[in-house]
Amino acid sequence: MAISLLSHEVSDLCLGKPALRSLSISATISDALSVLKFTGENYISIWSCDHSDLLKIGNNCGKEEKCRCVGKICMVNIVCYLCKEENVSNPCLALKSPVSVLLPEGVSPGVIRHVEPHSSLLEVIDLIIEGGAQNLIVPLKTSSRKKLLSKSSFGPTHHSGHEFCWLTQEDVVRYLLNLIGLFSPTPFYSIESLDIIDPEILAVGYHDPASSAVTAISNALAQQTSVAVIDELGKLLGEISPLTLSNSEETVAAAITTLSAGDLMSYIDCGGPPSHLIKKVKTKLEERNLQGMLDLIQELSMSKSSSSSSQAFSSFWSSSSSSSSSSSSSSSDDECASTLLRSSSDSTPTRSNSMSSRCSRSSCYSARLVRRSEAIVCNRRSSLVAVMIQALAHRVNYVWVIEDDYTLVGIVTFSEMLKIFREHLNSI
């Protein structure tokens, strides 16, 4: 069976994968924002070509220039860009900038890699652990009819007559988990014994301004990790996760600009910001005369849908009243919000009132909640397979490693896990 693993191809991982939506490198940030919101996807791929005028029956694909994916962006890229000193006073103007400004300068060309469907699984793993690949672009076999049906003004899905999907590190790790027995006994060793705990982490103090963490947030996005929020003793209180921020709106830039790291955790927690923090953000924006950011939030709040959380958000930006927001449609979300209000005090929270008792997954989870600021943790003694399952269950590429007293030790990432599997395959 181990020998058969060596024959697995990248196409085996592409089954059921949707066609990748795209945006031209010539588009604006506002265009990217529209696509992200319309499609509901966390990322949008950026391509060197523009087929927006070729999405019609009978288009001459043979004359199209060769298309290459040159990068990817998400809401976090946009938020961090709006948080820059030169943009925070005029975010509407910043949104008119070309999307190319969101692509990091000097980024490794291997982060996005085009591969053929017949590439081996071993080649894919090598691209990740040696080439630093995060997304692998793979052409899909689709009929002409399906190509026509996939036509959309929000992110075309075909380039040079082809549709593509992309594979992530998560896809590869999930695939290997289904074959975990082939690697026995290695997956059952502790992460400490396998020496895959990375002590180099991104962190910010609970009372530090959230704006001081913008660079760390950008780096965490690039590294597919997160920013730990710690107390003065180095104990983990929570995190500011790019995954959580990617499911927020561009107006979270206002919260990052005005709140502390601890308050920001509460702001992005439990599916919607607490009303007292919404008011606090507005007050601080007014004090700093950041009218452009206020206008952006006002415009967005007025155009929101009529969901209960949106009504609560809008009420604080469309009126000068400081009355309480409308109640949530979910009793579990109410419990989450009230718990967060109690834990958001001027003093640094203890472990018991910051993470453990903030919102239990059973009592606070709802379909609207994608991630919360509660960090996913393990300890040194955790087995590799246990950490894999933990990360995959929460759709993250990492797990924090802590001591029994919650002192932060380091982080374990998918790329480090894959190195262990690659070493095992080398021995076959």
NORJO-V235119 format. One record per backbone hydrogen bond with DSSP energy under -1.0 kcal/mol. NH is the residue of the N-H (numbers start at 1). CO is the residue of the C=O. E is the energy in kcal/mol with one decimal. If there is no record, write none. Layout:
BEGIN
nh = <NH/NH>
co = <CO/CO>
e = <E/E>
END
This chain:
BEGIN
nh = <5/7/8/10/11/12/13/17/20/22/23/25/27/29/30/32/33/34/35/36/37/38/39/40/44/45/46/47/48/54/56/59/61/63/64/70/71/73/78/79/80/81/82/83/84/87/88/94/95/96/97/99/101/102/103/107/111/113/115/119/121/124/125/126/127/128/129/130/131/133/134/135/136/137/138/140/147/148/149/150/151/155/159/162/165/167/172/173/174/175/176/177/178/179/180/182/183/184/186/188/189/191/192/194/195/196/198/204/206/210/212/213/214/217/218/219/220/221/222/223/225/227/228/229/230/231/234/236/237/238/239/240/245/246/247/248/252/253/254/256/257/258/259/261/262/264/265/266/267/268/272/278/279/280/281/282/283/284/285/286/287/288/289/290/291/294/295/296/297/298/299/300/301/302/311/312/313/314/315/318/334/335/336/337/338/339/340/341/342/343/344/345/355/356/357/364/365/369/378/382/384/385/387/388/389/390/391/392/393/394/396/399/400/401/402/403/406/408/409/410/411/412/414/417/418/419/420/421/422/423/424/425/426/428>
co = <1/4/5/119/117/9/10/14/164/156/45/47/24/97/95/28/29/30/31/32/33/34/35/36/73/21/71/23/68/51/54/56/59/60/61/46/46/44/74/75/76/77/78/79/81/84/84/90/91/93/94/27/98/99/100/104/108/135/137/116/8/120/121/122/123/124/125/126/126/127/111/111/167/113/165/163/143/144/145/146/148/153/162/159/138/136/168/169/170/171/172/173/174/176/177/179/180/181/183/185/186/382/380/190/192/191/411/228/230/259/209/210/211/213/214/215/216/217/218/219/220/240/202/238/204/235/231/406/229/229/373/227/241/242/244/245/249/250/251/252/253/254/255/208/206/260/261/262/263/264/269/274/275/276/277/278/279/280/281/282/283/284/286/285/289/290/291/292/293/294/295/296/297/298/307/308/309/310/311/314/330/331/332/333/334/335/336/337/338/339/340/343/351/351/352/360/361/366/400/379/189/187/383/384/385/386/387/388/389/390/391/412/376/410/378/407/403/234/401/401/198/399/397/413/414/415/416/417/418/419/420/421/422/425>
e = <-1.3/-1.2/-1.4/-3.0/-1.8/-1.5/-1.3/-2.3/-3.9/-1.2/-1.6/-2.0/-1.9/-2.5/-2.1/-2.0/-2.5/-2.0/-2.1/-2.6/-2.1/-2.6/-2.7/-1.6/-2.3/-1.3/-2.8/-2.8/-2.3/-1.9/-2.2/-1.5/-1.5/-1.4/-1.3/-2.8/-1.2/-2.1/-1.3/-2.8/-2.7/-1.7/-2.3/-1.4/-1.1/-1.8/-2.2/-1.6/-1.9/-1.3/-1.7/-3.0/-1.8/-1.8/-1.0/-1.2/-1.8/-2.3/-2.7/-2.0/-2.6/-1.8/-2.3/-2.4/-2.2/-1.5/-2.6/-2.5/-1.2/-2.6/-2.6/-2.2/-2.3/-3.3/-2.8/-3.6/-1.8/-2.0/-2.2/-1.4/-1.2/-1.0/-3.4/-2.0/-2.5/-2.3/-1.6/-2.6/-2.7/-2.0/-2.3/-2.0/-1.2/-1.2/-1.4/-1.9/-1.6/-1.1/-1.3/-2.1/-2.2/-2.5/-1.5/-1.5/-1.0/-1.8/-2.9/-2.5/-2.0/-2.6/-1.4/-1.9/-1.2/-2.8/-2.4/-2.5/-2.7/-2.2/-2.0/-2.2/-2.6/-1.5/-2.9/-2.6/-2.1/-1.8/-1.8/-2.9/-3.1/-1.3/-1.6/-2.8/-2.4/-2.2/-1.2/-1.8/-2.1/-1.7/-1.6/-2.3/-2.0/-1.3/-2.8/-3.0/-2.5/-2.4/-1.8/-1.4/-2.4/-2.1/-1.6/-1.7/-2.2/-1.6/-2.6/-2.1/-2.5/-2.3/-2.3/-2.2/-2.3/-1.8/-1.0/-2.6/-1.4/-1.8/-2.8/-1.9/-2.2/-2.6/-2.5/-2.1/-2.9/-1.8/-2.3/-2.0/-2.1/-3.0/-2.2/-2.0/-1.7/-1.9/-1.9/-2.7/-2.7/-2.1/-2.4/-2.1/-1.7/-1.8/-1.2/-1.4/-1.8/-1.3/-1.2/-2.3/-1.1/-1.5/-2.1/-1.8/-2.1/-2.8/-2.1/-2.3/-2.4/-2.1/-2.5/-2.7/-2.5/-1.3/-2.2/-1.9/-2.4/-2.6/-2.6/-2.3/-1.9/-2.5/-3.0/-1.6/-1.9/-2.4/-2.0/-1.9/-2.7/-1.3/-1.1/-1.6/-2.4/-2.2/-1.8/-2.2/-1.9/-1.3>
END
